[in-house]
């Protein structure tokens, strides 16, 4: 009986040790094609505003960071299955996520949905999208907006709906090549694609406003609070603002800073 008890205690100790080791690694789920928030840079390293913020929070907490690229359309499925500890990659805070029981951080960025198009194609307003081929990334708030709030607009597109694509880089490439006429997209990503592809313009119309946050599994309130505490330290020491400036983000849309008068 004593040997069995010792064996059981040893097994439990090994499980506990493994759990503690796992707790020292923070797995960040990202869209790896989402500049300037999360992407692979020219050196093959993960970079971006969200990535560097997460790295800094992990350093504060003594965590090893493991970055997990996810299929954005199935980001919550992979979160539920434990493939990563959070979704932190320009993710829009949605009431549907809260209703489903996910733990969401405070907002850290104000976003706008816009239309990105090509110079000289006759598209100056959203009314000009009628009969045009319009793209959007799968699993994004832009797709949800077109399928729900703006269904009347998307019904005017060629085929009566937007064309869905895997990521915004593909959308930008197809737009630059003329395979699509426009893309419904997040403003900072549209601005990044303008730098990558010449001749792209952003329409002066706001299709919808939203806020970015970090999504955790149900029950991970303590982990969320720990990450939020780390972010607030980065706000206080100026890292939050300096990283935003590094990646070309407008300070006026940073939720955790006072708005300029």
Backbone torsions as a table, in degrees:
resi	resn	phi	psi	omega
1	UNK	NA	-40.3	-179.6
2	UNK	-62.5	-42.1	-179.8
3	UNK	-63.4	-39.7	179.4
4	UNK	-65.2	-39.5	179.5
5	UNK	-65.4	-42.7	178.7
6	UNK	-64.6	-39.9	179.5
7	UNK	-64.0	-40.1	179.5
8	UNK	-66.1	-42.6	178.9
9	UNK	-63.0	-39.3	178.6
10	UNK	-63.9	-43.0	179.5
11	UNK	-63.0	-43.0	178.7
12	UNK	-64.3	-37.5	179.1
13	UNK	-64.2	-39.8	179.4
14	UNK	-66.2	-40.4	177.8
15	UNK	-63.3	-43.6	179.8
16	UNK	-63.5	-42.5	179.0
17	UNK	-61.9	-41.5	178.5
18	UNK	-64.0	-39.4	179.8
19	UNK	-65.2	-41.5	179.2
20	UNK	-65.4	-40.3	179.0
21	UNK	-63.8	-39.9	179.2
22	UNK	-64.6	-36.6	-178.7
23	UNK	-66.5	-21.2	-179.8
24	UNK	-81.1	-7.3	177.5
25	UNK	-111.0	124.3	179.3
26	UNK	-104.4	120.4	-177.7
27	UNK	-99.0	115.3	-176.9
28	UNK	-99.4	115.5	177.5
29	UNK	-85.6	124.9	-176.5
30	UNK	-133.3	159.3	163.3
31	UNK	-88.2	112.5	-174.8
32	UNK	-78.7	3.5	178.6
33	UNK	-125.5	49.7	-173.0
34	UNK	-135.2	59.7	177.8
35	UNK	-68.7	144.8	7.9
36	UNK	-96.8	20.6	-176.5
37	UNK	-92.1	-39.6	-179.1
38	UNK	-159.8	123.3	-177.2
39	UNK	-169.1	169.3	173.5
40	UNK	-91.1	126.8	-179.3
41	UNK	-84.1	-175.0	-176.1
42	UNK	-65.7	-18.4	178.9
43	UNK	-94.2	5.8	-179.7
44	UNK	77.0	18.0	179.1
45	UNK	-105.8	147.6	176.3
46	UNK	-72.4	134.3	-177.9
47	UNK	-141.9	178.1	177.8
48	UNK	125.1	163.1	-179.0
49	UNK	-57.9	-50.1	-179.1
50	UNK	-65.5	-41.8	-178.3
51	UNK	-61.5	-45.7	-178.6
52	UNK	-70.7	-33.4	174.6
53	UNK	-62.5	-45.3	-179.3
54	UNK	-64.5	-41.8	177.7
55	UNK	-56.9	-43.8	-178.7
56	UNK	-65.8	-41.0	178.3
57	UNK	-64.3	-40.9	178.9
58	UNK	-64.0	-40.1	178.4
59	UNK	-62.0	-40.1	178.0
60	UNK	-59.8	-40.5	-174.1
61	UNK	-93.3	-0.1	-179.7
62	UNK	71.1	27.7	179.6
63	UNK	-96.4	145.2	167.5
64	UNK	-82.2	135.6	-179.3
65	UNK	-96.3	128.1	171.5
66	UNK	-118.5	118.3	-179.3
67	UNK	-92.7	126.3	-176.2
68	UNK	-117.0	106.4	175.1
69	UNK	-68.4	135.9	-176.7
70	UNK	-125.6	157.6	169.3
71	UNK	-74.9	114.9	-170.6
72	UNK	-61.3	-30.3	-179.5
73	UNK	-69.0	-20.4	-178.1
74	UNK	-121.3	26.0	-175.6
75	UNK	-59.3	-37.7	-178.4
76	UNK	-76.6	-30.9	175.8
77	UNK	-63.1	-45.7	-179.1
78	UNK	-71.2	-28.6	174.3
79	UNK	-66.4	-46.9	179.7
80	UNK	-60.0	-35.9	-177.5
81	UNK	-80.3	-3.1	176.4
82	UNK	86.1	13.0	179.5
83	UNK	-68.2	-24.8	175.8
84	UNK	-151.0	164.8	-174.3
85	UNK	-90.8	-16.4	-179.3
86	UNK	-160.7	167.9	168.1
87	UNK	-113.0	114.9	-175.2
88	UNK	-137.2	88.9	-171.9
89	UNK	-169.8	65.4	-178.5
90	UNK	56.8	42.8	-176.2
91	UNK	-91.2	127.0	-180.0
92	UNK	-73.5	133.1	175.8
93	UNK	-74.8	120.6	-178.3
94	UNK	-120.4	141.2	177.0
95	UNK	-59.3	-33.9	-178.8
96	UNK	-61.9	-32.3	177.2
97	UNK	-69.4	-42.5	178.2
98	UNK	-62.6	-43.9	-179.3
99	UNK	-63.9	-28.8	179.1
100	UNK	-81.5	-4.2	175.8
101	UNK	98.8	0.6	178.9
102	UNK	-69.0	149.7	176.4
103	UNK	-93.1	123.3	-177.3
104	UNK	-116.4	137.4	178.6
105	UNK	-72.5	173.8	171.0
106	UNK	-66.4	155.6	178.4
107	UNK	-70.0	144.9	178.5
108	UNK	-124.4	-4.1	-177.7
109	UNK	-155.4	133.5	175.8
110	UNK	-93.4	124.3	-177.3
111	UNK	-116.1	158.8	177.4
112	UNK	-131.2	137.7	173.7
113	UNK	-88.0	129.5	-177.4
114	UNK	-133.5	175.9	175.7
115	UNK	-110.7	124.6	176.1
116	UNK	-104.0	130.0	-178.6
117	UNK	-141.6	-170.2	-175.4
118	UNK	-113.5	141.0	178.8
119	UNK	-58.3	140.8	172.5
120	UNK	79.0	9.6	-179.4
121	UNK	-98.8	9.4	175.0
122	UNK	80.4	11.2	178.7
123	UNK	-103.1	109.7	-179.5
124	UNK	-115.9	-23.4	178.2
125	UNK	-139.5	169.9	179.0
126	UNK	-63.9	-25.1	177.9
127	UNK	-63.1	-27.7	-179.4
128	UNK	-76.6	-4.2	179.2
129	UNK	-79.3	-8.7	179.3
130	UNK	-57.6	126.3	179.8
131	UNK	78.2	2.7	-178.2
132	UNK	-97.1	157.2	178.3
133	UNK	-88.8	112.0	-174.5
134	UNK	-117.4	133.0	-177.3
135	UNK	-107.6	158.1	175.0
136	UNK	-153.7	152.8	178.8
137	UNK	-80.2	139.7	176.8
138	UNK	-60.6	139.5	173.3
139	UNK	77.5	8.9	-178.4
140	UNK	-97.7	165.2	176.4
141	UNK	-66.5	-25.5	175.9
142	UNK	-63.3	-42.1	177.1
143	UNK	-64.1	-44.2	179.9
144	UNK	-62.7	-40.2	179.2
145	UNK	-60.5	-45.0	-178.3
146	UNK	-69.1	-34.9	-177.6
147	UNK	-80.4	-19.1	-177.2
148	UNK	-120.1	-82.6	-173.0
149	UNK	-59.1	-37.1	-175.0
150	UNK	-111.2	33.9	-176.3
151	UNK	-59.5	-31.7	179.8
152	UNK	-65.4	-35.4	178.5
153	UNK	-69.8	-50.3	-176.2
154	UNK	-64.3	-25.7	178.5
155	UNK	-66.0	-19.9	179.2
156	UNK	-83.9	-13.6	-178.3
157	UNK	-67.9	161.0	172.5
158	UNK	-55.0	128.5	-179.3
159	UNK	82.1	-2.4	177.3
160	UNK	77.9	10.7	179.7
161	UNK	-165.3	163.6	177.0
162	UNK	-74.9	152.8	174.3
163	UNK	-86.2	126.3	-179.1
164	UNK	-92.9	139.2	179.9
165	UNK	-131.6	161.1	-171.2
166	UNK	-66.5	-39.0	179.5
167	UNK	-152.4	169.3	-174.9
168	UNK	-73.2	-24.2	175.8
169	UNK	-64.6	-39.1	176.3
170	UNK	-65.7	-41.9	177.4
171	UNK	-56.9	-46.0	-179.2
172	UNK	-64.3	-41.3	179.3
173	UNK	-63.5	-43.6	180.0
174	UNK	-66.9	-36.4	178.2
175	UNK	-66.7	-46.3	179.8
176	UNK	-62.1	-32.5	-179.3
177	UNK	-82.8	-9.9	179.8
178	UNK	87.3	9.3	-180.0
179	UNK	-75.2	-25.8	172.1
180	UNK	-128.8	160.2	-176.8
181	UNK	-95.1	-22.5	-177.3
182	UNK	-163.3	163.4	177.4
183	UNK	-133.9	133.5	170.8
184	UNK	-89.9	124.7	-162.6
185	UNK	-156.0	159.6	174.7
186	UNK	-70.4	139.9	-175.5
187	UNK	-54.5	-50.4	-177.6
188	UNK	-64.0	-31.6	178.2
189	UNK	-71.6	-39.1	176.7
190	UNK	-60.0	-41.8	179.8
191	UNK	-65.7	-35.8	177.1
192	UNK	-67.1	-41.8	179.2
193	UNK	-67.2	-29.6	175.8
194	UNK	-61.4	-34.1	179.6
195	UNK	-75.8	-29.0	-177.6
196	UNK	-82.0	-39.2	-177.8
197	UNK	-118.6	128.8	-179.5
198	UNK	-76.3	153.6	174.0
199	UNK	81.2	14.2	178.0
200	UNK	-98.0	143.1	-179.5
201	UNK	-131.9	152.1	178.0
202	UNK	-106.5	125.9	178.3
203	UNK	-66.1	146.6	-178.1
204	UNK	-86.2	55.4	178.1
205	UNK	-139.3	135.2	178.4
206	UNK	-96.9	114.9	179.9
207	UNK	-81.8	-18.4	-178.7
208	UNK	169.6	147.5	178.7
209	UNK	-109.9	150.1	-177.5
210	UNK	-157.5	176.9	179.2
211	UNK	-132.0	144.9	177.6
212	UNK	-91.4	144.3	175.3
213	UNK	-150.6	-174.9	-179.2
214	UNK	-113.5	135.3	-176.8
215	UNK	-108.3	129.7	176.7
216	UNK	-120.0	163.2	176.8
217	UNK	-67.5	157.4	175.0
218	UNK	-56.0	132.4	179.8
219	UNK	94.6	-11.1	-178.3
220	UNK	-90.9	38.8	-179.3
221	UNK	-61.6	-40.8	-178.2
222	UNK	-65.0	-41.3	178.5
223	UNK	-64.4	-42.6	178.1
224	UNK	-60.2	-44.9	-179.6
225	UNK	-63.3	-36.1	179.2
226	UNK	-67.0	-41.0	177.8
227	UNK	-67.1	-43.3	178.5
228	UNK	-60.4	-40.1	178.2
229	UNK	-61.3	-41.5	178.2
230	UNK	-64.8	-41.3	178.9
231	UNK	-61.4	-42.6	-179.2
232	UNK	-64.1	-31.2	174.9
233	UNK	-66.9	-36.4	177.8
234	UNK	-70.1	-30.4	174.5
235	UNK	-67.0	-46.4	-176.1
236	UNK	-66.3	-36.8	-177.2
237	UNK	-90.2	3.0	175.3
238	UNK	90.8	-4.0	-178.2
239	UNK	-64.4	-40.9	-179.7
240	UNK	-55.6	-48.8	-179.5
241	UNK	-69.5	-43.4	-177.0
242	UNK	-65.4	-35.6	177.4
243	UNK	-69.8	-38.1	176.8
244	UNK	-60.3	-44.9	179.1
245	UNK	-65.3	-39.1	178.9
246	UNK	-58.4	-38.3	-177.1
247	UNK	-100.1	16.3	171.5
248	UNK	73.0	24.3	179.5
249	UNK	-89.3	142.4	-179.5
250	UNK	-71.9	120.2	179.5
251	UNK	-57.6	-25.8	-177.8
252	UNK	-70.5	-11.7	178.2
253	UNK	-110.7	16.4	173.5
254	UNK	-87.5	115.1	-173.2
255	UNK	-62.9	-27.0	-172.2
256	UNK	-95.1	9.9	175.2
257	UNK	-119.1	148.7	175.5
258	UNK	-64.2	139.0	-180.0
259	UNK	-71.2	142.4	178.6
260	UNK	-66.2	141.1	179.1
261	UNK	-74.5	NA	NA
